[in-house]
Amino acid sequence: MIPLVVGVTSHRDIAPGDIEPLREKVRAFFVQLQEAFPGLPLLVLSALAEGGDQLVAEEALGVGARLVAPLPLPPDLYVDDFDDAGVHATFESLRKRAEVVLLPRLMEMPRHIVGSPGAARDRQYAKAGVYIASHCHVLLALWDGNEANGVGGTAQIVHYHLTGGLPGPTLHHNRMRHVLAGGDESLLYHIVCPRAGEPVAEGLHPLEAGWRIADDMSFHTTLPGDFRLMFERMADFNDDVTRHADEIDAEPRSLHGSPSGATATIEEVFHQADWLAIHFRKRVVLALRATYTVAALMGIAFTFYAHLPGNNSLIYGFLLLFATGGFVAMLAGRRGWHRKYLDYRALAEGLRIQSCWRRAGIAASADHEFAHDNFLQKQNIELGWIRNVMRAASLYPSTHPEEPGDASLQEVIAEWVGEPGKSGQLHYYESKTAERTGLHHITETVGRISLWGGIAISVFLAVFALQLGEEAKVTLVTVMAVLSIVAAVREAYAYRKADRELMRQYCFMQRIFTSARCALDRTHDPAQQRAILHALGEAALTEHAEWTLMQRERQVEHSKL
């Protein structure tokens, strides 16, 4: 199940008198999350440093949460920073109960460089903090509120989480998506934690606690509504996976990474999202067909009622059809079929790229950037749950690191890009382009038949107006009306399904995959091939995000028929 990930950043030098009150605050925070979102198991990211990191880790295990520990240094070097024997023992105890993420040495620096106090070692601590802030859904900060006074400190990590910027030359560059988006996906739970013998920031009170976001740094006693909705969407996904677990397990996997490899969790979540997207798409299509068929029958029934004598009972059929269409649309809306189809499809496509990048050995453009940072950046916060799932799924490769070789790269190229007319996404988009083109042709044909049929009947009525009886005229006018209704409903159905836009999208995707295939065939340099796959993934992520936004406005709406 997808967890609710809580990251931890904290001071080390907590006053002894504040430790127990802090424990109570942290424990109450975890209980609050568990009660609010029982469908989301808790996962806590803690570097297990002295002070608040260890305190939070202990409380997390106490409430049954899963503990993942991103360590900035190898354990034998890390413990050199623990002067107290009790702190050292607590670290070893927690490490045995945690899943350890050993971050790579920054810039591949030698062990003796990061093993000694200095800038390189400090950067490793900043790297661990950035990892936690980038992978968590909520950052729990035990912080006095004062500005940063060191590299990788609590204040810097809070600033990075809320704004995307990390002051100083610690990492390559700022994560600009947060600056441009207003930080509306960054959620902080702040417990004001004084350092031993030092005051807290002006305006704050020791042990004060509450929710804070970048756009409004005031304390909130309750979780902001947008974030509550985001977490509820994550819980919905878990519920749907649990409800359809047997069918999902029975379906063959379409990604072929190693079941026990670094991307196993990503591929498992992809399989779940992909199956659910197909499942809800079938329901959406069924609801659309039922609704638009009912709409056509309503129009025909009313036409017969209005023009043909002796059909008064058809008005009851008209009302019955209207009620049937309303019921189908209401059922689809209340159960969220359309939303779930789009969200799960977007999630599956994002995870597909995330998995392929990982297996091909494609690194992000900077040490602190991850695949989920590239997806759905411009969408509303409700869609942020998709990125949250991608964050959670990307934790597992960090706990089971692998170094992909050139063989894995070639496997990804064959599976993901594929060959024209044979395999991969290239063949998929070729077939989908042909399919959508055919459907668009059917819509145009129905429209042309209606148009020319109506014109023919109009000409016939004009030529033989004096020779035709009233009953014949009414019959011909009724046929014209029926043809118009069928054409209009078909056109509306095609619009609601976005056939024309999907045809363009599939053509675009076919072109970029064809271009990628040609570029890959022109080089045998693994570095260049990885660069091509990276560019292909970014283009595909952008297109999938735009598709999701476009389709989200086209739900099954009975009232507009």
C-alpha positions as CSV (number, residue, x, y, z in Angstrom):
1,M,0.0,0.0,0.0
2,I,1.1,3.5,-0.7
3,P,2.2,5.1,2.6
4,L,1.9,8.6,4.0
5,V,5.5,9.6,4.2
6,V,6.6,11.9,7.0
7,G,10.1,13.4,6.8
8,V,12.0,14.6,9.9
9,T,14.3,17.5,10.3
10,S,15.4,18.5,13.8
11,H,17.9,20.1,16.1
12,R,20.4,17.9,17.9
13,D,20.9,20.0,21.0
14,I,17.4,19.8,22.6
15,A,17.1,20.9,26.2
16,P,16.6,17.8,28.5
17,G,13.5,19.3,30.1
18,D,11.8,19.6,26.7
19,I,12.3,16.0,25.6
20,E,9.3,14.4,27.2
21,P,6.9,17.2,26.2
22,L,8.2,16.9,22.6
23,R,7.6,13.2,22.7
24,E,4.0,13.8,23.6
25,K,3.6,16.3,20.8
26,V,5.2,14.0,18.2
27,R,3.1,11.0,19.4
28,A,-0.1,13.1,19.2
29,F,0.9,14.2,15.7
30,F,1.3,10.6,14.5
31,V,-2.0,9.5,16.1
32,Q,-3.7,12.4,14.5
33,L,-2.5,11.3,11.0
34,Q,-3.5,7.7,11.7
35,E,-7.0,8.6,12.8
36,A,-7.5,11.0,9.8
37,F,-6.1,8.6,7.2
38,P,-6.5,5.0,8.3
39,G,-6.1,3.9,4.7
40,L,-2.5,5.3,4.5
41,P,0.1,3.4,6.5
42,L,2.7,5.7,8.1
43,L,6.3,5.8,6.9
44,V,8.8,8.0,8.6
45,L,12.1,9.2,7.0
46,S,14.7,10.0,9.7
47,A,18.5,10.3,9.4
48,L,18.7,9.0,13.0
49,A,20.9,11.8,14.1
50,E,21.2,12.8,17.7
51,G,18.3,14.7,19.2
52,G,15.0,15.0,17.5
53,D,15.7,12.6,14.6
54,Q,16.1,9.7,17.1
55,L,13.2,10.9,19.2
56,V,10.8,10.9,16.3
57,A,12.1,7.6,15.0
58,E,11.4,6.0,18.4
59,E,7.9,7.4,18.5
60,A,7.2,6.3,14.9
61,L,8.1,2.7,15.7
62,G,6.0,3.0,18.8
63,V,2.8,3.7,16.8
64,G,3.6,1.0,14.3
65,A,5.1,3.1,11.5
66,R,7.6,1.9,9.0
67,L,11.0,3.5,9.5
68,V,13.4,4.4,6.6
69,A,16.8,5.9,7.4
70,P,18.6,8.0,4.7
71,L,22.1,8.1,6.2
72,P,24.4,10.8,5.0
73,L,27.5,8.7,5.7
74,P,28.4,5.0,6.0
75,P,27.4,3.9,9.5
76,D,31.0,3.4,10.8
77,L,31.7,7.1,9.9
78,Y,28.4,8.4,10.9
79,V,28.7,7.2,14.5
80,D,31.9,9.3,14.9
81,D,29.5,12.3,15.3
82,F,27.8,10.7,18.3
83,D,29.9,11.5,21.4
84,D,27.5,10.1,23.9
85,A,27.5,6.3,24.3
86,G,23.7,6.3,24.9
87,V,23.1,8.1,21.6
88,H,25.4,5.7,19.8
89,A,23.5,2.7,21.3
90,T,20.1,4.2,20.3
91,F,21.4,4.8,16.8
92,E,22.4,1.1,16.4
93,S,19.1,-0.1,17.8
94,L,17.1,2.1,15.5
95,R,19.3,1.2,12.5
96,K,18.5,-2.5,13.0
97,R,14.8,-1.8,12.9
98,A,14.9,0.6,9.9
99,E,15.4,0.2,6.1
100,V,18.6,2.1,5.5
101,V,19.2,4.4,2.5
102,L,22.9,5.0,2.1
103,L,23.2,8.1,0.0
104,P,26.1,8.2,-2.5
105,R,29.1,10.3,-1.6
106,L,28.6,13.8,-3.0
107,M,30.5,14.3,-6.3
108,E,32.1,10.8,-5.7
109,M,34.5,12.2,-3.1
110,P,36.9,9.7,-1.5
111,R,36.0,8.2,1.8
112,H,38.7,10.0,3.7
113,I,37.3,13.4,2.5
114,V,33.8,12.8,3.8
115,G,35.1,11.0,6.8
116,S,36.7,14.2,8.2
117,P,34.9,17.3,9.5
118,G,34.6,19.9,6.9
119,A,32.6,21.2,3.9
120,A,32.3,17.9,2.2
121,R,30.9,16.2,5.2
122,D,28.5,19.0,5.8
123,R,27.3,18.7,2.3
124,Q,26.5,15.1,2.9
125,Y,24.2,16.1,5.8
126,A,22.5,18.7,3.5
127,K,22.1,15.9,0.9
128,A,20.4,13.7,3.4
129,G,18.1,16.6,4.4
130,V,17.2,17.3,0.8
131,Y,16.5,13.7,0.1
132,I,14.1,13.6,3.0
133,A,12.4,16.8,2.1
134,S,12.1,15.7,-1.6
135,H,10.5,12.3,-0.8
136,C,8.2,13.2,2.1
137,H,4.5,14.2,1.9
138,V,4.7,16.1,5.3
139,L,7.9,17.5,6.8
140,L,7.9,17.3,10.6
141,A,10.2,20.1,11.8
142,L,11.4,20.2,15.4
143,W,12.8,23.7,14.9
144,D,13.2,26.9,16.9
145,G,12.2,29.1,13.9
146,N,15.6,30.9,13.7
147,E,17.4,31.4,10.5
148,A,20.1,29.0,9.2
149,N,23.6,29.2,10.7
150,G,25.1,26.1,9.1
151,V,25.1,24.0,5.9
152,G,22.4,21.4,5.9
153,G,20.8,22.6,9.2
154,T,17.1,22.4,10.1
155,A,16.3,25.9,8.9
156,Q,17.9,25.3,5.5
157,I,15.9,22.1,5.0
158,V,12.7,23.7,6.0
159,H,13.4,26.6,3.6
160,Y,14.2,24.1,0.8
161,H,11.0,22.1,1.5
162,L,8.8,25.2,1.3
163,T,10.5,27.1,-1.5
164,G,12.7,24.8,-3.4
165,G,15.8,26.9,-2.7
166,L,18.8,25.8,-0.6
167,P,20.9,28.8,0.5
168,G,24.6,28.7,-0.2
169,P,26.7,26.7,-2.7
170,T,25.6,23.4,-1.3
171,L,24.0,21.8,-4.3
172,H,23.9,22.6,-8.0
173,H,20.8,24.8,-8.3
174,N,17.4,25.6,-6.9
175,R,14.4,23.4,-7.6
176,M,12.5,26.2,-9.5
177,R,9.2,24.3,-9.7
178,H,8.4,25.3,-6.1
179,V,9.2,29.0,-6.8
180,L,6.9,29.1,-9.8
181,A,4.1,27.1,-8.3
182,G,4.0,29.1,-5.1
183,G,5.0,26.1,-2.9
184,D,1.4,24.8,-2.8
185,E,2.5,21.2,-2.5
186,S,4.9,21.7,0.4
187,L,3.4,20.9,3.8
188,L,5.1,21.5,7.1
189,Y,4.2,20.4,10.6
190,H,6.2,22.7,12.9
191,I,6.8,21.9,16.6
192,V,8.7,24.9,18.1
193,C,11.7,23.2,19.6
194,P,14.2,25.5,21.5
195,R,17.9,24.7,21.4
196,A,19.4,24.1,24.8
197,G,20.0,27.5,26.4
198,E,18.8,29.5,23.4
199,P,15.5,31.4,22.7
200,V,13.1,30.6,19.9
201,A,12.4,33.0,17.1
202,E,10.5,36.2,17.8
203,G,6.7,35.6,17.7
204,L,7.0,31.9,18.5
205,H,6.4,30.0,21.7
206,P,8.2,26.9,22.9
207,L,6.4,23.7,22.1
208,E,3.8,25.5,20.0
209,A,2.7,23.2,17.1
210,G,0.7,23.5,13.9
211,W,0.5,23.1,10.2
212,R,2.4,25.6,7.9
213,I,2.6,26.1,4.2
214,A,4.8,28.3,2.0
215,D,2.0,30.7,1.0
216,D,0.9,31.2,4.6
217,M,3.5,30.7,7.3
218,S,1.0,31.2,10.1
219,F,0.1,28.2,12.3
220,H,-3.0,26.2,11.4
221,T,-4.5,23.9,14.0
222,T,-6.1,21.7,11.3
223,L,-4.7,20.2,8.1
224,P,-5.4,22.5,5.2
225,G,-8.3,21.3,3.1
226,D,-6.3,21.0,-0.2
227,F,-3.8,18.7,1.4
228,R,-6.6,16.6,3.1
229,L,-8.1,16.1,-0.3
230,M,-4.7,15.0,-1.7
231,F,-4.2,12.5,1.0
232,E,-7.7,11.2,0.6
233,R,-7.0,10.6,-3.1
234,M,-4.0,8.5,-2.1
235,A,-6.2,6.5,0.3
236,D,-8.7,6.0,-2.5
237,F,-6.0,4.5,-4.6
238,N,-5.0,2.1,-1.8
239,D,-8.7,1.1,-1.4
240,D,-9.1,0.4,-5.1
241,V,-6.0,-1.7,-5.2
242,T,-7.2,-3.7,-2.2
243,R,-10.7,-4.1,-3.6
244,H,-9.4,-5.5,-7.0
245,A,-6.3,-7.2,-5.6
246,D,-7.1,-10.6,-7.0
247,E,-7.8,-9.3,-10.5
248,I,-4.7,-7.2,-10.5
249,D,-2.5,-10.1,-9.4
250,A,-3.9,-12.3,-12.1
251,E,-3.1,-9.9,-14.9
252,P,0.4,-10.3,-16.6
253,R,2.9,-7.6,-16.0
254,S,3.7,-5.2,-18.9
255,L,6.9,-3.9,-17.4
256,H,9.7,-6.6,-17.2
257,G,12.1,-5.4,-14.6
258,S,13.5,-7.9,-12.1
259,P,10.8,-8.7,-9.4
260,S,13.4,-8.3,-6.7
261,G,15.3,-5.5,-8.3
262,A,15.6,-1.8,-7.3
263,T,12.5,-0.9,-9.4
264,A,10.3,-3.7,-8.1
265,T,8.1,-1.4,-6.1
266,I,7.8,1.2,-8.9
267,E,6.8,-1.6,-11.3
268,E,4.3,-3.1,-8.8
269,V,2.6,0.3,-8.3
270,F,2.7,0.8,-12.1
271,H,0.9,-2.5,-12.6
272,Q,-1.7,-1.6,-10.1
273,A,-2.3,1.9,-11.6
274,D,-2.3,0.6,-15.2
275,W,-4.9,-2.1,-14.4
276,L,-7.1,0.3,-12.5
277,A,-6.9,2.9,-15.3
278,I,-8.0,0.2,-17.9
279,H,-10.8,-0.9,-15.5
280,F,-12.2,2.6,-14.9
281,R,-11.8,3.5,-18.6
282,K,-14.1,0.6,-19.5
283,R,-16.7,1.9,-17.0
284,V,-16.4,5.4,-18.3
285,V,-16.8,4.2,-21.9
286,L,-19.8,2.1,-20.9
287,A,-21.4,5.1,-19.1
288,L,-20.8,7.4,-22.0
289,R,-22.3,4.9,-24.5
290,A,-25.3,4.3,-22.3
291,T,-25.8,8.1,-21.7
292,Y,-25.5,9.1,-25.3
293,T,-27.6,6.2,-26.6
294,V,-30.3,7.3,-24.1
295,A,-29.9,10.8,-25.4
296,A,-30.5,9.7,-29.0
297,L,-33.5,7.6,-28.1
298,M,-34.9,10.5,-26.1
299,G,-34.6,12.8,-29.2
300,I,-36.2,10.1,-31.4
301,A,-39.0,9.4,-29.0
302,F,-39.8,13.1,-28.6
303,T,-39.7,13.6,-32.4
304,F,-42.2,10.7,-32.9
305,Y,-44.4,12.1,-30.1
306,A,-44.4,15.6,-31.7
307,H,-45.0,14.6,-35.3
308,L,-46.7,11.3,-35.5
309,P,-50.3,11.0,-34.3
310,G,-51.4,8.3,-31.9
311,N,-48.0,8.1,-30.0
312,N,-48.9,9.9,-26.8
313,S,-47.4,7.1,-24.7
314,L,-43.9,8.0,-26.0
315,I,-43.8,11.0,-23.7
316,Y,-43.6,8.5,-20.8
317,G,-40.8,6.7,-22.6
318,F,-39.0,10.0,-23.0
319,L,-39.2,10.7,-19.3
320,L,-38.1,7.1,-18.5
321,L,-35.1,7.5,-20.8
322,F,-34.2,10.8,-19.2
323,A,-34.3,9.2,-15.7
324,T,-32.2,6.3,-16.9
325,G,-29.5,8.6,-18.4
326,G,-29.5,10.7,-15.2
327,F,-29.0,7.6,-13.1
328,V,-26.1,6.4,-15.1
329,A,-24.4,9.9,-15.1
330,M,-25.0,10.2,-11.3
331,L,-23.6,6.8,-10.7
332,A,-20.4,7.5,-12.7
333,G,-20.0,10.9,-11.0
334,R,-20.5,9.7,-7.4
335,R,-18.1,6.8,-7.9
336,G,-15.5,9.0,-9.6
337,W,-15.0,6.7,-12.6
338,H,-13.8,9.5,-14.9
339,R,-11.5,11.1,-12.4
340,K,-10.0,7.8,-11.4
341,Y,-9.5,6.7,-15.0
342,L,-7.5,9.9,-15.8
343,D,-5.6,10.0,-12.5
344,Y,-4.6,6.4,-12.6
345,R,-3.6,6.6,-16.3
346,A,-1.4,9.7,-15.5
347,L,0.1,7.9,-12.5
348,A,0.8,4.7,-14.6
349,E,2.6,6.7,-17.3
350,G,4.6,8.7,-14.8
351,L,5.7,5.4,-13.1
352,R,6.5,3.8,-16.5
353,I,9.0,6.6,-17.2
354,Q,10.3,6.5,-13.7
355,S,11.0,2.8,-13.9
356,C,12.6,3.0,-17.4
357,W,14.9,5.9,-16.3
358,R,16.0,3.9,-13.2
359,R,16.6,0.7,-15.1
360,A,18.5,2.5,-17.9
361,G,20.7,4.3,-15.4
362,I,19.5,7.8,-16.3
363,A,20.4,10.2,-13.5
364,A,18.5,13.4,-12.8
365,S,20.1,16.7,-13.9
366,A,21.1,17.6,-10.3
367,D,21.8,15.7,-7.1
368,H,18.6,16.8,-5.5
369,E,16.1,16.3,-8.3
370,F,14.0,13.2,-8.9
371,A,11.7,11.9,-11.6
372,H,8.6,13.0,-9.8
373,D,9.8,16.6,-9.8
374,N,9.2,16.7,-13.6
375,F,5.5,15.6,-13.6
376,L,2.3,17.6,-13.3
377,Q,4.1,20.7,-12.2
378,K,1.4,23.1,-13.6
379,Q,-1.7,21.2,-12.4
380,N,-3.9,22.0,-9.4
381,I,-3.0,20.7,-6.0
382,E,-5.6,17.9,-6.2
383,L,-3.4,16.2,-8.8
384,G,-0.5,16.4,-6.5
385,W,-1.4,13.1,-5.0
386,I,0.0,11.5,-8.2
387,R,3.4,13.0,-7.5
388,N,3.1,11.9,-3.9
389,V,2.6,8.3,-5.0
390,M,5.6,8.6,-7.2
391,R,7.7,10.0,-4.3
392,A,6.7,7.0,-2.1
393,A,7.4,4.5,-4.9
394,S,10.8,6.0,-5.5
395,L,12.0,5.2,-2.0
396,Y,12.5,1.5,-2.6
397,P,15.3,1.9,-5.2
398,S,17.2,3.9,-2.7
399,T,17.1,1.1,-0.2
400,H,18.1,-1.5,-2.8
401,P,20.6,0.4,-5.0
402,E,21.7,-1.1,-8.3
403,E,24.1,0.1,-10.9
404,P,22.4,-0.5,-14.2
405,G,24.7,-1.6,-17.1
406,D,24.5,-1.3,-20.8
407,A,22.5,-4.5,-21.0
408,S,19.8,-2.9,-18.9
409,L,19.9,0.1,-21.1
410,Q,19.3,-2.0,-24.2
411,E,16.4,-3.8,-22.5
412,V,14.7,-0.5,-21.7
413,I,15.1,0.7,-25.3
414,A,13.6,-2.5,-26.6
415,E,10.7,-2.5,-24.1
416,W,9.9,1.1,-23.9
417,V,10.7,2.6,-27.3
418,G,10.4,-0.7,-29.3
419,E,10.2,-1.2,-33.0
420,P,7.7,0.1,-35.6
421,G,4.9,-2.3,-36.1
422,K,6.3,-4.7,-33.6
423,S,6.7,-3.6,-30.0
424,G,7.0,-0.9,-27.4
425,Q,5.3,2.4,-27.1
426,L,6.2,3.2,-30.7
427,H,3.9,0.3,-31.9
428,Y,1.3,1.2,-29.3
429,Y,1.0,4.8,-30.6
430,E,1.0,3.6,-34.2
431,S,-2.0,1.4,-33.5
432,K,-3.8,4.0,-31.4
433,T,-3.3,6.6,-34.1
434,A,-4.9,4.3,-36.7
435,E,-7.7,3.4,-34.3
436,R,-8.6,7.0,-33.5
437,T,-8.3,8.0,-37.1
438,G,-10.9,5.3,-37.9
439,L,-13.2,6.5,-35.2
440,H,-12.9,10.1,-36.4
441,H,-13.7,8.9,-39.9
442,I,-16.9,7.2,-38.7
443,T,-18.0,10.4,-37.0
444,E,-17.4,12.4,-40.1
445,T,-19.2,9.8,-42.2
446,V,-22.3,9.8,-40.0
447,G,-22.3,13.6,-40.2
448,R,-22.1,13.6,-44.0
449,I,-24.9,11.0,-44.3
450,S,-27.1,13.1,-42.1
451,L,-26.3,16.3,-44.0
452,W,-26.8,14.9,-47.4
453,G,-29.8,12.9,-46.3
454,G,-31.4,16.0,-44.9
455,I,-30.6,18.0,-48.1
456,A,-32.0,15.2,-50.3
457,I,-35.2,15.1,-48.3
458,S,-35.5,18.9,-48.4
459,V,-35.1,18.9,-52.2
460,F,-37.6,16.1,-52.5
461,L,-40.1,18.0,-50.4
462,A,-39.6,21.1,-52.4
463,V,-40.0,19.4,-55.8
464,F,-43.0,17.3,-54.8
465,A,-44.6,19.6,-52.2
466,L,-48.0,19.7,-54.1
467,Q,-48.1,16.0,-54.9
468,L,-47.3,14.7,-51.4
469,G,-49.9,14.1,-48.7
470,E,-49.7,15.4,-45.2
471,E,-48.8,12.1,-43.7
472,A,-45.9,11.6,-46.2
473,K,-44.6,15.1,-45.4
474,V,-44.7,14.4,-41.7
475,T,-42.9,11.1,-42.2
476,L,-40.1,12.7,-44.2
477,V,-39.7,15.5,-41.8
478,T,-39.5,13.0,-39.0
479,V,-36.7,11.1,-40.9
480,M,-34.8,14.3,-41.3
481,A,-35.1,15.0,-37.5
482,V,-33.9,11.4,-36.7
483,L,-30.9,11.8,-39.0
484,S,-30.0,15.1,-37.4
485,I,-30.4,13.7,-33.9
486,V,-28.1,10.7,-34.7
487,A,-25.5,12.9,-36.2
488,A,-25.6,15.4,-33.3
489,V,-25.4,12.7,-30.7
490,R,-22.5,11.0,-32.4
491,E,-20.6,14.3,-32.7
492,A,-21.3,15.1,-29.1
493,Y,-20.1,11.6,-28.1
494,A,-16.9,12.1,-30.1
495,Y,-16.3,15.5,-28.5
496,R,-16.8,14.1,-25.0
497,K,-14.3,11.3,-25.7
498,A,-12.0,13.9,-27.3
499,D,-11.5,11.7,-30.4
500,R,-10.0,14.6,-32.4
501,E,-7.6,15.7,-29.6
502,L,-6.6,12.2,-28.9
503,M,-5.8,11.5,-32.5
504,R,-3.5,14.6,-32.5
505,Q,-1.9,13.5,-29.2
506,Y,-1.3,9.9,-30.5
507,C,0.2,11.4,-33.7
508,F,2.5,13.6,-31.7
509,M,3.6,10.7,-29.4
510,Q,4.2,8.5,-32.4
511,R,6.4,11.2,-33.9
512,I,8.5,11.7,-30.8
513,F,9.0,8.0,-30.3
514,T,9.8,7.6,-34.0
515,S,12.4,10.4,-33.7
516,A,13.8,8.8,-30.6
517,R,14.0,5.4,-32.4
518,C,15.9,7.0,-35.3
519,A,18.2,8.9,-32.9
520,L,19.0,5.7,-31.0
521,D,19.7,3.8,-34.2
522,R,22.3,6.5,-35.2
523,T,24.5,6.0,-32.1
524,H,25.9,3.2,-30.1
525,D,27.2,5.4,-27.3
526,P,25.4,4.5,-24.1
527,A,25.8,8.1,-22.8
528,Q,24.1,9.5,-25.8
529,Q,21.4,6.9,-25.7
530,R,20.6,7.7,-22.1
531,A,20.4,11.4,-23.0
532,I,17.9,10.6,-25.8
533,L,15.8,8.5,-23.4
534,H,15.9,11.3,-20.8
535,A,14.7,13.9,-23.3
536,L,12.0,11.4,-24.5
537,G,10.8,10.9,-21.0
538,E,10.5,14.6,-20.3
539,A,8.5,15.1,-23.5
540,A,6.2,12.2,-22.6
541,L,5.7,13.5,-19.1
542,T,4.7,16.9,-20.4
543,E,2.3,15.4,-22.9
544,H,0.6,13.1,-20.4
545,A,0.1,16.0,-18.0
546,E,-1.5,18.1,-20.7
547,W,-3.7,15.2,-21.7
548,T,-4.8,14.7,-18.1
549,L,-5.8,18.3,-17.8
550,M,-7.7,18.4,-21.1
551,Q,-9.6,15.2,-20.4
552,R,-10.5,16.2,-16.9
553,E,-13.0,18.7,-18.2
554,R,-15.0,16.1,-20.2
555,Q,-16.9,14.0,-17.6
556,V,-20.2,12.2,-18.1
557,E,-22.6,15.1,-17.6
558,H,-26.3,14.2,-18.2
559,S,-27.6,17.8,-17.8
560,K,-25.6,19.1,-20.8
561,L,-27.0,16.5,-23.3
